[in-house]
Amino acid sequence: QRAEPDGRPRLAGGRRRPSPLARAVAGLCFLACAAAVAYGLYLIVPQFH
């Protein structure tokens, strides 16, 4: 199995690991979607008002 230029091993199938910035952006997108779902539930369920 070949390694990345900086010495890190590649993932299975030769895929490269995502950069820390890409992981941070993915995490922010996930949190934004979770917040949208929570807000939708807040709007639908009158008991939360």
N, CA, C and O atoms as a MOPAC input file, in Angstrom:
PM7 MOZYME 1SCF
protein

 N      0.85100 1    -1.18300 1     0.00000 1
 C      0.00000 1     0.00000 1     0.00000 1
 C      0.89200 1     1.24100 1     0.00000 1
 O      1.80200 1     1.37000 1     0.81900 1
 N      0.61800 1     2.12900 1    -0.91600 1
 C      1.43700 1     3.34100 1    -1.01000 1
 C      0.95800 1     4.38500 1    -0.01300 1
 O     -0.19300 1     4.37900 1     0.42200 1
 N      1.86700 1     5.27100 1     0.33300 1
 C      1.54800 1     6.33000 1     1.29500 1
 C      1.46900 1     7.66700 1     0.56500 1
 O      1.92000 1     7.80600 1    -0.57200 1
 N      0.89100 1     8.63100 1     1.24300 1
 C      0.83600 1     9.99500 1     0.73200 1
 C      2.24000 1    10.59600 1     0.76400 1
 O      3.12100 1    10.05000 1     1.42800 1
 N      2.46900 1    11.70500 1     0.06400 1
 C      3.79700 1    12.33800 1     0.10800 1
 C      4.24800 1    12.73400 1     1.51100 1
 O      5.44600 1    12.76600 1     1.79300 1
 N      3.29300 1    13.03600 1     2.39300 1
 C      3.67300 1    13.41700 1     3.76000 1
 C      3.79400 1    12.20800 1     4.68900 1
 O      3.97200 1    12.37800 1     5.89600 1
 N      3.70200 1    10.99300 1     4.15000 1
 C      3.89700 1     9.79100 1     4.94300 1
 C      2.63500 1     9.15000 1     5.47600 1
 O      2.69300 1     8.04300 1     6.01300 1
 N      1.49000 1     9.81400 1     5.34400 1
 C      0.24000 1     9.23300 1     5.83400 1
 C     -0.19600 1     8.10800 1     4.89700 1
 O     -0.02900 1     8.22300 1     3.68300 1
 N     -0.75300 1     7.02200 1     5.44100 1
 C     -1.22000 1     5.94100 1     4.56100 1
 C     -2.49000 1     6.34800 1     3.83100 1
 O     -3.27600 1     7.15800 1     4.32100 1
 N     -2.67400 1     5.76900 1     2.64600 1
 C     -3.91400 1     6.00400 1     1.90600 1
 C     -5.02400 1     5.14600 1     2.49300 1
 O     -4.76300 1     4.14500 1     3.16000 1
 N     -6.25600 1     5.54300 1     2.24000 1
 C     -7.39900 1     4.75600 1     2.67100 1
 C     -7.55600 1     3.55500 1     1.75600 1
 O     -6.87000 1     3.45900 1     0.73800 1
 N     -8.44600 1     2.64200 1     2.10000 1
 C     -8.68100 1     1.45100 1     1.28500 1
 C     -9.11500 1     1.85800 1    -0.11900 1
 O     -9.86700 1     2.81800 1    -0.28400 1
 N     -8.65400 1     1.14400 1    -1.10900 1
 C     -9.01300 1     1.44600 1    -2.48800 1
 C     -8.19400 1     2.57200 1    -3.07800 1
 O     -8.49700 1     3.02900 1    -4.18000 1
 N     -7.16300 1     3.03900 1    -2.38400 1
 C     -6.31100 1     4.09000 1    -2.91900 1
 C     -6.88200 1     5.48700 1    -2.78400 1
 O     -6.34000 1     6.43500 1    -3.35200 1
 N     -7.97300 1     5.62900 1    -2.03500 1
 C     -8.55900 1     6.96500 1    -1.87100 1
 C     -7.69800 1     7.80400 1    -0.94600 1
 O     -6.99000 1     7.27700 1    -0.08700 1
 N     -7.76500 1     9.10200 1    -1.12900 1
 C     -6.98800 1    10.01900 1    -0.29100 1
 C     -7.84400 1    10.49900 1     0.86600 1
 O     -9.06600 1    10.59600 1     0.75100 1
 N     -7.19800 1    10.79600 1     1.97300 1
 C     -7.91200 1    11.33400 1     3.13600 1
 C     -8.31800 1    12.77700 1     2.84700 1
 O     -7.55800 1    13.52300 1     2.22900 1
 N     -9.52300 1    13.18000 1     3.29400 1
 C     -9.91900 1    14.58100 1     3.10700 1
 C     -9.07100 1    15.50900 1     3.97400 1
 O     -8.62500 1    15.13100 1     5.05700 1
 N     -8.86000 1    16.70400 1     3.48900 1
 C     -8.05600 1    17.67200 1     4.23500 1
 C     -8.82300 1    18.13300 1     5.47900 1
 O    -10.04100 1    17.96900 1     5.54300 1
 N     -8.13500 1    18.69900 1     6.45500 1
 C     -8.82600 1    19.21200 1     7.64700 1
 C     -9.86500 1    20.28200 1     7.30400 1
 O    -10.91400 1    20.35700 1     7.94400 1
 N     -9.57800 1    21.10600 1     6.29900 1
 C    -10.55200 1    22.12400 1     5.89800 1
 C    -11.80900 1    21.47100 1     5.33800 1
 O    -12.92100 1    21.89900 1     5.64900 1
 N    -11.64100 1    20.43700 1     4.51400 1
 C    -12.80200 1    19.74400 1     3.95100 1
 C    -13.62400 1    19.09000 1     5.05700 1
 O    -14.85300 1    19.09200 1     5.00100 1
 N    -12.96000 1    18.53700 1     6.04700 1
 C    -13.68800 1    17.93600 1     7.17100 1
 C    -14.45200 1    18.99200 1     7.95500 1
 O    -15.58500 1    18.75000 1     8.37200 1
 N    -13.85300 1    20.15700 1     8.16100 1
 C    -14.52300 1    21.23100 1     8.90000 1
 C    -15.75000 1    21.72400 1     8.14200 1
 O    -16.80100 1    21.94800 1     8.74200 1
 N    -15.62300 1    21.89200 1     6.83200 1
 C    -16.75400 1    22.34400 1     6.01700 1
 C    -17.86300 1    21.30000 1     6.03800 1
 O    -19.03900 1    21.65100 1     6.13300 1
 N    -17.50300 1    20.02100 1     5.95100 1
 C    -18.50700 1    18.95800 1     6.00500 1
 C    -19.22200 1    18.96200 1     7.35000 1
 O    -20.43700 1    18.76900 1     7.40900 1
 N    -18.48200 1    19.18000 1     8.42400 1
 C    -19.09600 1    19.24400 1     9.74400 1
 C    -20.05000 1    20.41600 1     9.87900 1
 O    -21.11800 1    20.28400 1    10.47700 1
 N    -19.67400 1    21.56100 1     9.32800 1
 C    -20.56200 1    22.73000 1     9.37000 1
 C    -21.82700 1    22.49100 1     8.55300 1
 O    -22.91500 1    22.89000 1     8.97000 1
 N    -21.69900 1    21.84900 1     7.40200 1
 C    -22.88300 1    21.52200 1     6.59300 1
 C    -23.80300 1    20.57000 1     7.34900 1
 O    -25.02300 1    20.73400 1     7.33200 1
 N    -23.22000 1    19.57800 1     8.01100 1
 C    -24.01500 1    18.63700 1     8.79600 1
 C    -24.76100 1    19.36500 1     9.90800 1
 O    -25.94700 1    19.11200 1    10.12000 1
 N    -24.08700 1    20.26300 1    10.61900 1
 C    -24.73900 1    21.00900 1    11.69500 1
 C    -25.83100 1    21.92800 1    11.16300 1
 O    -26.87000 1    22.08700 1    11.80400 1
 N    -25.60900 1    22.53700 1     9.99400 1
 C    -26.63100 1    23.40300 1     9.40100 1
 C    -27.87400 1    22.59500 1     9.04500 1
 O    -28.99500 1    23.05300 1     9.26600 1
 N    -27.68500 1    21.40100 1     8.49700 1
 C    -28.83500 1    20.55200 1     8.16600 1
 C    -29.56400 1    20.09700 1     9.42600 1
 O    -30.79400 1    20.06900 1     9.45700 1
 N    -28.81500 1    19.74200 1    10.45800 1
 C    -29.43800 1    19.32800 1    11.71400 1
 C    -30.22500 1    20.48200 1    12.32900 1
 O    -31.30400 1    20.26900 1    12.88200 1
 N    -29.69800 1    21.69800 1    12.23800 1
 C    -30.41100 1    22.86200 1    12.76300 1
 C    -31.68600 1    23.12100 1    11.96600 1
 O    -32.70900 1    23.48800 1    12.54400 1
 N    -31.63700 1    22.93400 1    10.64600 1
 C    -32.83100 1    23.12600 1     9.82000 1
 C    -33.90100 1    22.09900 1    10.17800 1
 O    -35.08300 1    22.43800 1    10.23500 1
 N    -33.50900 1    20.86000 1    10.41900 1
 C    -34.46900 1    19.82700 1    10.81400 1
 C    -35.06200 1    20.15400 1    12.18000 1
 O    -36.27100 1    20.02400 1    12.37500 1
 N    -34.23200 1    20.57400 1    13.12000 1
 C    -34.73100 1    20.91800 1    14.45100 1
 C    -35.69400 1    22.10100 1    14.38500 1
 O    -36.70900 1    22.11000 1    15.08200 1
 N    -35.38800 1    23.09100 1    13.56100 1
 C    -36.28000 1    24.24200 1    13.42200 1
 C    -37.59700 1    23.82600 1    12.77200 1
 O    -38.66000 1    24.31400 1    13.15400 1
 N    -37.53000 1    22.92900 1    11.79600 1
 C    -38.75500 1    22.41900 1    11.17500 1
 C    -39.62700 1    21.69000 1    12.17900 1
 O    -40.84700 1    21.85600 1    12.17500 1
 N    -39.02300 1    20.89200 1    13.03500 1
 C    -39.79900 1    20.21800 1    14.07800 1
 C    -40.39700 1    21.22500 1    15.04700 1
 O    -41.52900 1    21.05900 1    15.50100 1
 N    -39.64300 1    22.26700 1    15.36300 1
 C    -40.15300 1    23.32300 1    16.24100 1
 C    -41.39500 1    23.97600 1    15.62700 1
 O    -42.36200 1    24.26600 1    16.33100 1
 N    -41.36000 1    24.20300 1    14.31500 1
 C    -42.50100 1    24.84100 1    13.66000 1
 C    -43.70100 1    23.90900 1    13.55900 1
 O    -44.84300 1    24.36700 1    13.60200 1
 N    -43.45900 1    22.61000 1    13.42600 1
 C    -44.55300 1    21.65800 1    13.23700 1
 C    -45.24900 1    21.32000 1    14.55400 1
 O    -46.47400 1    21.20400 1    14.58700 1
 N    -44.49400 1    21.16200 1    15.63300 1
 C    -45.06300 1    20.69000 1    16.90200 1
 C    -45.45800 1    21.89200 1    17.74800 1
 O    -44.59100 1    22.62400 1    18.22300 1
 N    -46.77200 1    22.10700 1    17.94500 1
 C    -47.21700 1    23.28600 1    18.69800 1
 C    -46.81200 1    23.25600 1    20.17700 1
 O    -46.74200 1    24.30700 1    20.81400 1
 N    -46.55000 1    22.08600 1    20.72000 1
 C    -46.18600 1    21.98300 1    22.12900 1
 C    -44.86900 1    22.70600 1    22.42100 1
 O    -44.63400 1    23.11300 1    23.55900 1
 N    -44.01700 1    22.87100 1    21.42300 1
 C    -42.73200 1    23.53600 1    21.61300 1
 C    -42.85500 1    25.05700 1    21.66300 1
 O    -41.89000 1    25.73200 1    22.02200 1
 N    -43.99600 1    25.60500 1    21.31900 1
 C    -44.14400 1    27.07100 1    21.26300 1
 C    -44.48600 1    27.63500 1    22.61500 1
 O    -44.64700 1    28.84700 1    22.75500 1

